[in-house]
Amino acid sequence: MPVEVTWWGHATCTIEDSGVRVLTDPLFARRLAHLRRRRGELPGPEAAVADVVLVSHLHSDHLHLPSLARLAAGSRLVVPVGALRTVPGLRRLSSARSLRVTEVAPGDEVRFGGTDGVRVRVVPSLHDGRRLPMGPHRSPALGYVIEGEARTYFAGDTGLFDDMARVVGPVDVALLPVGGWGPYLGRGHLDAGRAAQALARLTPRAAVPVHYGTYWPIGLDGVRPHEFHSPGDEFVRKAAVLAPGVATHRLSHGERLRPGAAR
């Protein structure tokens, strides 16, 4: 499987496949509102290098305007439908940086890198996709399947839903959120256990836990700290029971993975 995955922290990953470099939900900040980066060095300039950037939803830890401002002028940006209307700062940034923005909804497909590049399929997720604080405009929360020489599922932020395996389809690698940035996860999120259940339904060859162990609310260092540190290891343990045929890889921040051969 000639695909390489790098986890930069939180939901930010680079997927390299078929000569195309895809970046997900870039968040390159030491602090975001009440959150502080507690693990992993701040990614260097190479992390912002991408042929296309995929944004899963409009929450500010996934659509982070200062991080998007680090992209090269003219970069390709894929966002949920309605994002340009809902986030005025995105309109200004896209104009100032000449970003080529494509709005998408579940069921859409976009190609990058020509016929030998990748196809990105847009799939739904179970999550509140509105920009906070909540306004009148709604945009869907999305997941993406990057299809080149391998099929890589980036789930964004999602809960477990009944037809997940059907809408996502066969995949080789799954990048699944397993935690969050607070002691409790509400509906529309995967914790380590639910992520392992999702893995059992998806049955990829390989999986990487993301969206944990990076940002934590200031002042909560001593409150249920295992919720910050443990989700990755817990996911690996539970996946071994529920999805024993899947190779799970708990990456360190900035670590690269080249999974095994595709089916």
N, C-alpha and C positions, 0 to 999 in steps of 0.2 A: 504494500500500500504506500505509494510514493506521496504521502501527505505528511506535513510536519505541523505540529500544534505547539504554540508557546502560550503559557498562561502568565499574564502580567499582574494578576490580582483582580479581585472582585469579579466582574463579568467580562473583563477585557482580555481577549485572546487574539492571537494571530494564527490564521490557518493558511498554509501555503500548499497549493495544489495546482498542478498543470501550468506552472509558471505564473500563477495569479496569487497575489498576497492580499488576504482578506482580514480586516480588523473588525472586531466586534465591540460595541458599547465602550468606546475609549473613555477612561477615567484616569487622568494623570494629575492627581491633586494630593497634596499633603493633608488638606483639610477641606471638608465640604459641609457647610452649615455646622451641625453639632457632631459631625463625624470626624475622626482623625485616623489617618493611616497608621496602623499599629504594627504591621508586619510587611517586610519586603521593601527594598529600596524603590524610590520613585523611578519609574521606567525612563530610560534615556531616549534620546532623539530617534533611535532606530525603531522604537515601538510605534511611533506615529507614521512610519513609512508604510503605505498601503496602496494597492490599486483600487480597492473599493472598501468602504466602511459601512457596516451594517448596524443600525440602531434598532433595538428590539421594542422599546417603548419610551414614553416621554418623561418618566421620572428623572429627576436631575442627576441621579447617580448612574444613569444609563445614557441619557442625552445631556451631556455636560458641555456647555458652550465653550468655556475656556480650553478644554481638551480638544474639541473640534477645531479651535483656532490654531492648534499646532500642526494641522494637516497642511500638506503642500497645496499651494494655490492650484485650482482646477481639479481637485480630487473628486472622485465619485462618491456620493453619499446616498444610502438607501434608508428611508425613514417611513414610519407608519403614515398612512393616508391621513391628511388633516394636520400634520405636524407644522407645516409652514404657516398655516392659518393660526394655529394655537400658540406657537412660540415665536413671538415677534423677533426675539434675538436671533433665532435661526435664520429668519429672512434677511436680517441685516448682515449676519455673518456670511451667508451664502453669496450675497451680493459683493461684500467687501473682498472675499477670498476667491470669488468666481467658482464656488463649489457647484458641481453638477448634481443637483438633488433630484432623486426619483422617489415619489411617494408610492407605496405599495400596500396591498391588502391581502388577506389569506387567499390562496389560489393563484396569485400572480407568479410569474417567472421572469427572471432577468438574466441575461447572459453577459459575461465579461471575458475579455481576452480572445474573442473570436471563436471560431468553430473548435479550436483545440484548447479553449480555456475552460471556464466553469459555468455551470448553470446554477442559479440560486432560486430555489423554490421557497415561497413564503407560506408558512403554516401558522395556524392559530395557537395562542397560548391562553391559559386560564389565569388572568391577572388584570388588575385595574390599570388601564393604559393611560389614564388622564394625567395631564400635567398638574402638579400640585404647587400651590394650593388649588383646590378643585375649582374649575371654572365651568362654563356652559358647554365647551367644546369637548368632544370625545374622540379619541383615536384608539384603534385596537392595539393591544399588546401582541407581539408577533414572535415567532421562532423562525429560524431559517435552516434549510438543508442545502449545503454547498456540495454540488455534484461535479466532480472532475474525474480523476482516476480513482478517487474514493468518494464516499458519501458521508459528510460530516454534519451532524445535527447540533446546532447551537440553539438551546432552548430559551435563551433570554431569561426571563423571570416567569415562572408558571407554577400552577398547582397541578396535581394529578387529575386527569380527566379520562372518561371512559374510552373514547375513541382515539386516544393519543397515538397508539401504534398504527392505526389505519391512516390517519391524516399525515403522520410523519413519513410512513412508509419504511422500506428496508434501508438501514444505515450501517455504516462500518464503524463510525466513531460517534459517541454521544458526549457532548459537553453539557453537564447537568448542574443546575444550581442546587446546593445542599444546605445552605444556611442563609444568613442575612446579616444585619448590622445591629440587632438588638436581642434581648433575652427571649423574646417570643416571636413566633412567626404566625401570621394569621392566614386566613383562607387566600388561596391564590399564590402560595409558595410551596416549594418542596423543601422538606427537611431531609436529613440523611436517610431516614426510613422510607419516606415516600419516594425519594429519588431512587432508592434501591428497588422499590416496587415498579417504578417507571422503567428502570433498566430491564427488569424481568419481562416487561411487555415489549420493549423495543428490540431486545436481543442483538445489540451490535457486537462487533468483535472486541472493541475497546471502549473504555469510558474514562472521562476525566471529571472529577468534581471541581466546580467553580462557585463563585459567589459566596465565599465564606473566608474568614480568617484574614481579612485585609483592613477593613474599616470598623471602628467601634465607637459608640457614643462617648464623648468626653464625660468623665466622672463615673462611668460604669465599669471601670477596670476591675473592681473587686466584687461586682455583682454577677453571679453565675458566669465566671470567666470561661468555664468549659464550653459554653455556647459559642464562644469566639474561637477557641483553639481546636475543639474536637470533631466538628462535623466531617472533615475530610477522612479522618481515620475511621470514624463511625460508619461512614458510607462504604468504605472499602470492606469493613467487617460484614456489614449487612448484605452487601452485594455478593460476597462470597457464598452466602447462604441462599439468597433468592435468585441469583443469576450466576451460578458457578461457572458457566461457560464463557463469561465475559472477563477479559483482562482489564482490571481497574488500575489506574495510575494516579497516585496522589502527587502532583507536581509541586515543587517549590516555586516561589515567585521568580519569574524570568526563566524558568526551566523549559527546555524544548523536549518534545516527544515525537518520535517517528514510529507509529504503531506498526504491527506486523502486516503481512501480506493480505491483500483484500480477497474476498471470496470471489 
